[in-house]
Amino acid sequence: MDLHFGDSKPTDEERAAVDDLLGPPESSWEGADRSDADLRWARGGREARDRRDLLLPGLHAINDRIGWLSEGALGYLCRRLTVPPAEAYGVATFYAMFSVRPRPATVLHVCTDLACTAAGASALCAGVEEGLGPGVHVERSPCLGLCERAPAALAIRAGDPARTAVAAPATVRTAVLAATAPDSAAEEPPAATAVPQAGQEGLTLLQRVGVVDPSSLDDYRAHGGYTALRQAFALGPAGVIREVTDSGLVGRGGAAFPTGRKWQATASQPDRPHYLVCNADESEPGTFKDRVLMEGDPYALVEAMTVAAYAIGAHRGFLYIRGEYPRATRRIQHAVDQARARGLLGDDILGQGFAFDIEIRRGAGAYICGEETALFNSIEGYRGEPRSKPPFPVEKGLFGRPTVENNVETLVNVLPILTMGAPAYAAIGTARSTGPKLFCVSGSVTRPGVYELPFGATLGELLQLAGVQDDLRAVLLGGAAGGFVRPDELAIPLTFEGTREAGTTLGSGVVMAFDGTVPLPRLLLRIAQFFRDESCGQCVPCRVGTVRQEEALHRIAERTGAGAADDIALLREVGRAMRDASICGLGQTAWNAVESAIDRLGAYA
């Protein structure tokens, strides 16, 4: 394979950013400043290709140091990894947080998604753009996962090291301060402020948030940490899988697939090695529970990943975390480092002869990477596009090997299953939806945040805890990929089967309340824009359908009567095509919220 590199050269800073990640180049083939004589041999080509998965970290390294990806920097990274520049360009332009065009070193991401739109994001954007000079690039961003503190803004200033600052709830003044002086911006509040129930008796998943110092491994262990891992070693891999299966635990990311079955299917595969992937790329608008867990109880996730890896026979795990979560990333990295230093990760965990370690990979702004196979492609250094199934990840997942993929909430549920036992865990909730569930409540409520309730509690009970306002107009369940329900439907039980029977979905646990001050057509248009922007473009039904959906909603907003009726009929046709023929869940669910708003709320009646 011939690799054609351009004539552009990296700057010293760009070269240093790549070399700090990959180490110094060993030959001119890799970009070293040596005689061209060794260019006649492609030394280390096979080894470099085996490092293709470092492409995304390499792009982050350049972007963090410089603020954008120049042709020279991209070419140098490609030379180091033996990646065709055209392919690397396709990867770099896939992610919203990267830019291949020059831009200022400081980027201010202002969330314009659903919760922030309802909280005045448009006025915030206008004020920020007026108050900032040319030295800051303002990016209108999809959900930043700070919905309980809407509206939100995230400032990232490139450098060595890169600096970040969060303004939430943001005003024009605090957002401008975060962008112009990130070191002087107000410190983020503790993770426990996002948990109105923090410190209450009876919590299972949130019991340590606000109680334990998230930076202290000793404090975590003093509050029951690593009891579950010791129990796992006592049970053995098969015993752990049996407990998880008997507990009835299903995936908490929205698909609700039985976790024990997934683990068993992977563990039984003869092909080696096995991999574990934790999906912490929660990008569904309105979702922030995984962020709160990682910020408030990071060691729980490290322990849970170790238990899962032991059960399935994996010795290497990847934690893929949103690029928009700088504090969660720091907390998790610190927890991994401390666990490794104390023998809780590495070659011989707790003296049991079991080896396992965790690598953290940062996403870069792509909702589609929440889909498991798109996430695998992203880790491997390719565009985050979903793969056709079968084969399923339990057979051929990451790097073509058997892989278990679970999200943060699912994994953290494994700890109480082992400490209290499967029967006690299964007694929580309902017969078909067992255990506790985390709900992300935001919008028109007085106490937004993450709530823990047993499956079976009603929507009304949850909203009462959150302080729902009197003029409630609609509730969105499941985020942008979910559906709206009316104020007279608050008796819906919050279970997978209960929401299904009610004609809606529980999804990942998003509950967004909207009062009469929020214009519903504007929300629907924002949802349509979100799916248009986030479609990876791989399949025609989604690539074209999301555009046509947005176009029709624009037209409906401008006219009524017969013209609107024609466009609503077109929306239904496009929605059915996306649902039936799209490769992955993005296209299959892109019409859900709009359909429910039309049919249940009479949005355009």
VOGU-3710 file (C-alpha; in Angstrom, 3 decimals, decimal comma):
1> mdlhfgdskp> 0,000/0,000/0,000  1,443/3,385/-1,006  0,886/6,196/1,467  0,941/9,619/-0,138  1,809/12,364/2,306  1,549/16,065/1,538  4,375/18,574/1,684  3,115/20,320/4,814  5,354/19,963/7,843  4,313/19,830/11,487
11> tdeeraavdd> 5,366/22,612/13,807  7,625/21,787/16,739  4,625/21,925/19,078  2,581/19,581/16,885  5,472/17,155/16,615  5,989/17,271/20,384  2,296/16,563/21,031  2,455/13,372/18,945  5,846/12,274/20,272  4,709/12,703/23,877
21> llgppesswe> 2,031/10,104/23,146  3,909/7,706/20,855  7,513/8,246/21,883  10,237/9,601/19,556  10,313/8,283/15,969  12,951/5,670/15,230  13,461/6,279/11,513  12,849/8,745/8,715  9,986/6,505/7,661  8,266/7,570/10,866
31> gadrsdadlr> 9,221/11,217/10,471  12,575/11,435/12,266  14,986/14,146/11,127  17,594/11,754/9,759  19,105/10,775/6,451  16,557/9,772/3,832  18,534/6,592/3,221  16,365/4,594/5,592  13,199/5,616/3,708  13,868/2,727/1,320
41> warggreard> 12,675/0,305/3,992  9,298/0,528/5,737  10,681/-0,321/9,145  8,149/-1,127/11,810  5,199/-1,002/9,440  3,432/-4,027/10,911  3,992/-2,793/14,463  2,682/0,636/13,504  -0,454/-0,850/11,969  -1,047/-2,688/15,231
51> rrdlllpglh> -1,139/0,747/16,865  -3,955/2,042/14,646  -6,103/2,289/17,770  -3,889/5,184/18,918  -5,194/7,383/16,096  -7,993/8,912/18,203  -5,680/9,568/21,194  -3,215/11,099/18,731  -5,841/13,435/17,337  -6,731/14,423/20,901
61> aindrigwls> -3,067/15,057/21,701  -2,737/17,524/18,818  -6,093/19,148/19,407  -5,400/19,529/23,130  -2,028/21,174/22,494  -2,829/23,334/19,456  -6,617/23,661/19,311  -7,031/22,329/15,767  -5,577/19,736/13,377  -3,350/21,129/10,630
71> egalgylcrr> -2,404/19,203/7,502  1,187/18,958/8,701  0,193/17,612/12,131  -2,253/15,127/10,636  0,367/13,958/8,139  2,971/13,465/10,862  0,564/11,428/12,991  -0,321/9,321/9,938  3,336/8,676/9,218  3,942/7,583/12,797
81> ltvppaeayg> 1,012/5,143/12,715  1,215/4,108/9,032  -2,349/5,281/8,495  -3,394/6,587/5,053  -3,895/10,365/5,391  -7,237/10,193/3,583  -8,520/7,756/6,191  -7,223/9,846/9,086  -8,855/12,932/7,573  -12,141/11,020/7,451
91> vatfyamfsv> -11,766/10,128/11,129  -10,766/13,654/12,181  -13,728/15,259/10,410  -16,150/12,707/11,891  -15,986/14,246/15,372  -17,532/17,562/16,353  -14,810/18,493/18,855  -12,036/18,463/16,234  -11,427/21,050/13,528  -9,232/20,753/10,433
101> rprpatvlhv> -9,506/24,477/9,848  -7,592/27,103/11,860  -9,468/28,371/14,896  -8,565/30,144/18,152  -6,951/28,150/20,945  -10,043/28,664/23,115  -13,366/27,076/22,189  -16,526/27,774/24,173  -19,135/25,050/23,742  -22,584/26,422/24,588
111> ctdlactaag> -25,249/23,729/24,904  -28,328/24,361/22,774  -30,035/21,028/23,371  -33,423/20,390/24,953  -32,944/21,230/28,639  -30,710/24,193/27,846  -33,034/25,433/25,099  -35,871/25,439/27,616  -33,623/27,356/30,045  -32,745/30,155/27,613
121> asalcagvee> -29,750/28,887/25,647  -30,570/31,058/22,617  -30,292/34,273/24,603  -27,122/32,983/26,263  -25,503/32,265/22,896  -26,392/35,686/21,560  -24,997/37,412/24,653  -21,804/35,369/24,673  -21,106/35,976/20,988  -21,558/39,693/21,548
131> glgpgvhver> -19,347/39,728/24,661  -16,424/37,718/23,293  -13,814/38,910/20,834  -12,158/37,047/17,951  -9,839/35,165/20,326  -12,558/32,687/21,275  -14,497/30,362/19,004  -18,120/29,892/20,140  -19,579/26,490/19,255  -23,303/25,787/19,554
141> spclglcera> -23,127/22,329/21,036  -25,412/19,342/21,517  -26,050/18,161/25,077  -23,084/18,595/27,429  -24,550/16,266/30,059  -25,079/19,108/32,538  -28,865/19,177/32,255  -29,467/19,573/35,993  -27,621/22,905/35,789  -28,982/24,217/32,486
151> paalairagd> -28,065/26,294/30,595  -24,490/25,064/30,393  -21,218/26,033/28,730  -17,835/24,295/28,547  -14,648/26,215/27,739  -11,569/24,363/26,461  -8,277/26,235/26,048  -5,559/24,390/24,131  -2,068/24,260/25,580  0,317/22,083/27,533
161> partavaapa> -1,719/21,121/29,439  -5,125/21,972/28,023  -7,397/23,767/30,481  -11,138/23,485/30,877  -13,799/25,414/32,731  -17,523/24,784/33,143  -20,181/27,451/33,576  -23,463/25,890/34,701  -25,959/27,293/35,205  -24,342/29,772/32,858
171> tvrtavlaat> -24,892/33,473/32,514  -23,263/35,621/29,890  -20,781/36,846/32,512  -19,811/33,387/33,830  -19,569/31,890/30,329  -17,335/34,738/29,141  -15,174/34,350/32,261  -14,823/30,599/31,665  -13,643/31,269/28,117  -11,314/34,195/28,804
181> apdsaaeepp> -9,903/33,109/32,179  -10,558/29,393/32,737  -8,269/29,301/35,776  -10,331/32,051/37,434  -13,737/30,537/36,699  -15,835/29,298/39,594  -15,119/25,728/40,663  -17,728/23,153/39,739  -20,011/22,135/42,606  -19,535/18,640/44,068
191> aatavpqagq> -21,146/15,764/42,198  -23,517/15,297/45,130  -25,322/18,537/44,212  -26,736/16,619/41,242  -28,216/14,023/43,619  -31,115/15,492/45,631  -31,313/12,219/47,578  -27,611/12,277/48,549  -27,036/10,890/52,033  -30,491/9,350/52,376
201> egltllqrvg> -30,918/5,865/53,811  -31,850/3,020/51,503  -29,926/4,065/48,407  -28,079/1,334/46,562  -26,319/2,794/43,514  -25,979/6,319/44,909  -25,206/5,360/48,506  -21,618/6,681/48,393  -22,167/9,839/46,318  -21,762/12,786/48,650
211> vvdpsslddy> -20,652/10,483/51,476  -17,269/9,220/50,266  -14,332/11,332/49,084  -14,205/10,416/45,382  -10,429/10,847/45,311  -9,733/8,483/48,224  -9,381/4,748/47,672  -9,138/4,214/51,435  -12,427/6,030/52,002  -14,068/3,920/49,288
221> rahggytalr> -12,847/0,701/50,902  -13,976/1,907/54,326  -17,509/2,179/52,903  -17,689/-1,338/51,491  -15,468/-0,929/48,457  -13,925/-4,090/46,977  -16,192/-6,354/49,003  -17,884/-7,376/45,751  -14,580/-8,218/44,046  -13,558/-10,451/46,946
231> qafalgpagv> -16,940/-12,159/46,728  -16,421/-12,611/42,978  -13,112/-14,368/43,572  -14,825/-16,624/46,118  -17,591/-17,538/43,657  -15,403/-17,998/40,574  -16,249/-16,735/37,063  -19,147/-19,127/36,518  -20,591/-18,290/39,924  -20,455/-14,558/39,204
241> irevtdsglv> -22,266/-15,012/35,894  -24,870/-17,188/37,605  -25,523/-14,502/40,236  -25,856/-11,783/37,599  -28,193/-13,973/35,557  -30,357/-14,896/38,550  -30,620/-11,239/39,584  -32,485/-10,399/36,390  -30,168/-7,451/35,641  -30,690/-6,029/32,155
251> grggaafptg> -28,742/-3,314/30,376  -29,474/0,192/31,596  -28,493/1,954/28,379  -31,899/1,485/26,771  -31,716/-1,885/24,983  -32,505/-3,845/28,204  -30,646/-6,979/27,084  -30,069/-9,521/29,913  -26,575/-8,866/31,238  -25,944/-12,412/32,438
261> rkwqatasqp> -26,722/-13,849/29,004  -24,313/-11,416/27,359  -21,556/-12,293/29,820  -22,130/-16,030/29,457  -22,118/-15,859/25,660  -18,786/-14,036/25,698  -17,174/-16,180/28,385  -17,988/-19,363/26,439  -16,285/-18,203/23,229  -13,090/-20,183/22,537
271> drphylvcna> -11,570/-17,321/20,541  -9,113/-15,279/22,617  -8,469/-12,682/23,924  -11,757/-11,434/25,329  -12,331/-7,719/25,855  -14,465/-5,630/28,182  -15,683/-2,196/27,061  -17,424/0,261/29,365  -19,582/2,648/27,385  -19,388/5,991/29,222
281> desepgtfkd> -20,241/7,974/26,087  -23,706/8,936/27,293  -24,726/11,504/24,691  -28,504/11,159/24,777  -29,919/14,653/25,409  -31,044/14,773/29,016  -28,755/11,974/30,249  -26,132/12,635/32,929  -26,354/9,734/35,413  -23,107/8,096/34,296
291> rvlmegdpya> -21,277/11,405/34,700  -22,537/11,721/38,266  -21,453/8,146/39,085  -17,984/8,682/37,639  -17,541/12,025/39,384  -19,029/10,979/42,714  -18,059/7,293/43,028  -15,319/6,510/40,470  -13,794/3,542/42,304  -17,129/1,721/42,093
301> lveamtvaay> -16,821/1,673/38,315  -13,219/0,471/38,447  -14,214/-2,349/40,797  -17,270/-3,259/38,704  -15,192/-3,434/35,520  -12,730/-5,717/37,302  -15,552/-8,032/38,401  -16,983/-8,142/34,868  -13,581/-8,837/33,335  -12,974/-11,679/35,790
311> aigahrgfly> -16,327/-13,222/34,923  -15,812/-13,190/31,146  -12,074/-13,927/31,126  -10,901/-10,535/29,874  -7,501/-9,145/30,804  -7,831/-5,802/29,061  -10,654/-3,317/29,364  -11,450/-0,012/27,707  -13,438/2,791/29,273  -14,734/5,067/26,505
321> irgeypratr> -15,767/8,374/28,044  -17,320/11,489/26,528  -14,886/14,184/25,494  -17,270/16,710/27,070  -16,691/15,233/30,551  -13,326/16,668/31,703  -13,931/16,314/35,444  -15,271/12,773/35,146  -12,240/11,874/33,030  -9,853/13,234/35,655
331> riqhavdqar> -11,647/11,430/38,460  -11,683/8,095/36,641  -8,049/8,419/35,566  -7,045/9,102/39,162  -9,060/6,104/40,379  -7,455/3,819/37,781  -3,972/5,047/38,692  -4,576/4,548/42,413  -6,083/1,094/41,928  -3,095/0,088/39,809
341> argllgddil> -0,627/1,426/42,375  -2,355/-0,537/45,162  -2,473/-3,863/43,314  -6,184/-3,664/42,487  -5,383/-3,495/38,788  -2,426/-5,132/37,096  -0,846/-8,573/36,885  -1,953/-10,124/40,183  -5,086/-8,516/41,607  -5,511/-9,180/45,339
351> gqgfafdiei> -3,041/-12,042/45,036  -5,551/-14,125/43,064  -3,398/-14,557/39,964  -5,902/-12,628/37,838  -4,520/-9,935/35,529  -6,620/-7,015/34,320  -6,042/-3,388/33,442  -8,111/-0,502/32,132  -7,331/1,935/29,339  -9,293/5,183/29,161
361> rrgagayicg> -10,234/6,463/25,728  -11,877/9,844/25,183  -14,608/10,383/22,658  -14,674/13,597/20,670  -18,312/14,530/20,177  -20,265/11,850/18,284  -23,629/10,619/19,596  -23,467/7,607/17,291  -20,498/6,245/19,262  -22,948/5,308/21,999
371> eetalfnsie> -23,909/2,417/19,697  -21,663/-0,466/20,685  -20,165/-1,361/17,297  -19,631/2,297/16,385  -17,801/2,615/19,694  -15,577/-0,341/18,741  -14,724/1,300/15,430  -13,902/4,529/17,227  -11,526/2,786/19,640  -9,869/0,960/16,752
381> gyrgeprskp> -9,107/4,242/14,991  -11,836/4,250/12,346  -14,883/6,415/11,779  -17,493/5,709/14,426  -19,942/4,010/12,092  -22,081/1,060/13,228  -21,394/-2,408/11,905  -23,985/-4,758/10,493  -25,015/-7,596/12,805  -24,522/-10,536/12,931
391> pfpvekglfg> -21,827/-11,281/13,913  -22,651/-9,901/17,334  -20,056/-8,397/19,659  -20,075/-11,482/21,919  -18,547/-13,319/18,916  -16,629/-10,602/17,082  -16,466/-7,258/18,811  -13,490/-5,048/19,574  -10,495/-5,963/17,367  -12,607/-8,829/16,021
401> rptvennvet> -12,616/-10,658/19,362  -15,424/-11,641/21,772  -16,417/-8,508/23,687  -18,790/-7,472/26,436  -20,009/-3,879/26,249  -21,952/-2,396/29,157  -22,649/1,142/30,247  -21,642/2,631/33,592  -24,963/2,154/35,382  -25,242/-1,471/34,293
411> lvnvlpiltm> -21,770/-2,308/35,594  -22,226/-0,506/38,904  -25,373/-2,616/39,513  -23,166/-5,709/39,622  -21,634/-4,673/42,953  -24,838/-4,846/45,041  -25,824/-8,069/43,261  -22,713/-9,735/44,670  -22,816/-8,116/48,097  -26,520/-8,665/48,834
421> gapayaaigt> -27,021/-11,772/46,713  -29,122/-12,309/43,598  -32,420/-13,120/45,398  -32,312/-9,953/47,510  -31,464/-7,856/44,469  -34,237/-9,457/42,385  -36,725/-8,655/45,148  -36,235/-4,951/44,396  -38,474/-3,614/41,642  -40,863/-5,847/39,719
431> arstgpklfc> -40,730/-9,416/38,486  -39,726/-8,366/34,959  -37,723/-5,225/35,784  -35,565/-5,995/38,797  -33,353/-3,789/40,905  -33,014/-0,027/41,334  -32,960/2,418/38,417  -31,380/5,840/38,018  -33,469/8,584/36,416  -32,154/11,875/35,040
441> vsgsvtrpgv> -34,792/14,513/35,731  -34,477/17,981/34,219  -36,525/20,759/32,651  -39,468/22,387/34,407  -38,855/20,993/37,901  -37,586/22,675/41,047  -35,117/19,911/42,042  -33,483/18,531/38,883  -30,912/15,782/39,235  -30,294/12,043/39,345
451> yelpfgatlg> -32,846/10,040/41,334  -32,694/6,411/42,401  -35,997/4,552/42,627  -36,933/0,875/42,454  -38,447/-0,209/39,179  -42,210/0,076/39,417  -42,443/3,585/40,852  -44,717/5,763/38,738  -43,758/8,741/36,653  -45,897/10,925/38,900
461> ellqlagvqd> -44,046/9,767/42,023  -40,709/10,618/40,440  -41,855/14,047/39,302  -43,287/14,741/42,737  -39,846/14,091/44,243  -38,324/16,452/41,696  -40,880/19,190/42,325  -42,868/19,298/39,123  -44,478/22,630/38,317  -48,244/23,141/38,152
471> dlravllgga> -48,490/24,076/34,476  -46,888/20,864/33,197  -47,555/20,454/29,495  -45,543/17,385/28,468  -42,930/14,902/29,679  -40,276/13,446/27,398  -39,236/9,915/28,384  -36,018/8,424/27,033  -34,488/11,608/25,622  -34,456/12,625/21,968
481> aggfvrpdel> -34,830/8,965/20,971  -37,797/8,519/23,322  -41,371/9,735/23,341  -43,641/12,374/24,877  -46,447/11,633/27,320  -49,269/13,872/28,514  -49,740/15,296/32,030  -52,703/12,941/32,520  -50,466/9,890/31,977  -48,295/10,245/35,076
491> aipltfegtr> -49,509/6,915/36,445  -47,279/5,098/33,950  -45,082/2,640/35,893  -41,391/3,231/35,295  -40,505/-0,250/34,100  -39,441/-1,518/30,704  -42,701/-3,420/30,279  -44,865/-0,652/31,760  -43,630/2,045/29,413  -43,863/-0,349/26,464
501> eagttlgsgv> -47,489/-1,105/27,250  -48,143/2,635/27,481  -46,775/3,098/23,968  -43,572/4,846/24,962  -40,073/3,878/26,138  -37,988/4,080/29,288  -34,720/4,352/27,366  -31,735/5,200/29,505  -33,883/6,874/32,171  -34,302/10,424/30,847
511> vmafdgtvpl> -37,286/12,327/32,216  -37,612/15,882/30,913  -40,584/17,971/32,035  -41,801/20,966/30,035  -44,286/23,593/31,134  -46,424/25,909/29,022  -43,634/28,453/28,544  -41,666/26,068/26,324  -42,828/26,082/22,682  -43,239/22,463/21,652
521> prlllriaqf> -42,619/23,008/17,899  -39,225/24,514/18,709  -38,310/21,462/20,788  -39,325/19,105/17,973  -37,280/21,079/15,498  -34,267/20,901/17,837  -34,691/17,123/18,084  -34,786/16,868/14,300  -31,675/19,035/13,991  -29,929/16,854/16,539
531> frdescgqcv> -30,536/13,654/14,579  -29,603/15,312/11,291  -26,282/16,426/12,760  -25,545/13,168/14,559  -26,389/10,736/11,757  -23,137/9,098/10,658  -24,411/9,070/7,072  -23,571/5,435/6,447  -27,071/4,263/5,489  -29,475/6,047/3,169
541> pcrvgtvrqe> -32,674/5,822/5,280  -31,056/7,691/8,163  -28,802/9,996/6,147  -31,639/11,238/3,950  -34,540/10,675/6,326  -33,201/12,872/9,131  -32,743/15,736/6,665  -36,225/15,312/5,219  -37,706/15,191/8,726  -36,120/18,501/9,643
551> ealhriaert> -37,187/20,106/6,352  -40,797/19,034/6,875  -40,850/20,423/10,431  -39,518/23,748/9,145  -42,322/23,868/6,586  -44,986/22,915/9,131  -43,858/25,736/11,401  -44,585/28,201/8,586  -48,037/27,053/7,530  -51,163/25,272/8,711
561> gagaaddial> -54,113/23,522/7,142  -53,795/21,261/4,113  -50,127/22,084/3,599  -49,285/21,052/7,151  -51,366/17,876/6,794  -49,389/16,890/3,690  -46,111/17,369/5,511  -47,329/15,380/8,499  -48,215/12,529/6,133  -44,728/12,833/4,632
571> lrevgramrd> -43,208/12,758/8,118  -45,000/9,492/8,845  -43,752/7,924/5,632  -40,170/9,051/6,243  -40,360/7,935/9,870  -41,510/4,440/8,921  -38,702/4,127/6,387  -36,089/5,178/8,951  -37,500/2,835/11,585  -37,678/-0,174/9,263
581> asicglgqta> -34,498/0,187/7,233  -31,836/2,048/9,234  -28,758/0,076/10,276  -28,726/1,156/13,917  -30,853/2,614/16,660  -30,185/6,235/15,741  -32,192/6,111/12,534  -34,661/3,622/13,973  -35,628/6,023/16,789  -35,149/9,417/15,111
591> wnavesaidr> -38,909/9,723/14,436  -40,139/8,562/17,864  -40,353/11,895/19,688  -41,918/13,718/16,749  -44,475/10,946/16,216  -45,466/10,937/19,890  -45,788/14,732/19,953  -48,134/14,619/16,957  -50,227/11,666/18,125  -50,275/12,120/21,917
601> lgaya> -49,928/15,878/22,319  -51,581/17,127/19,137  -48,529/19,275/18,493  -49,735/20,579/15,129  -53,487/20,225/15,571
//
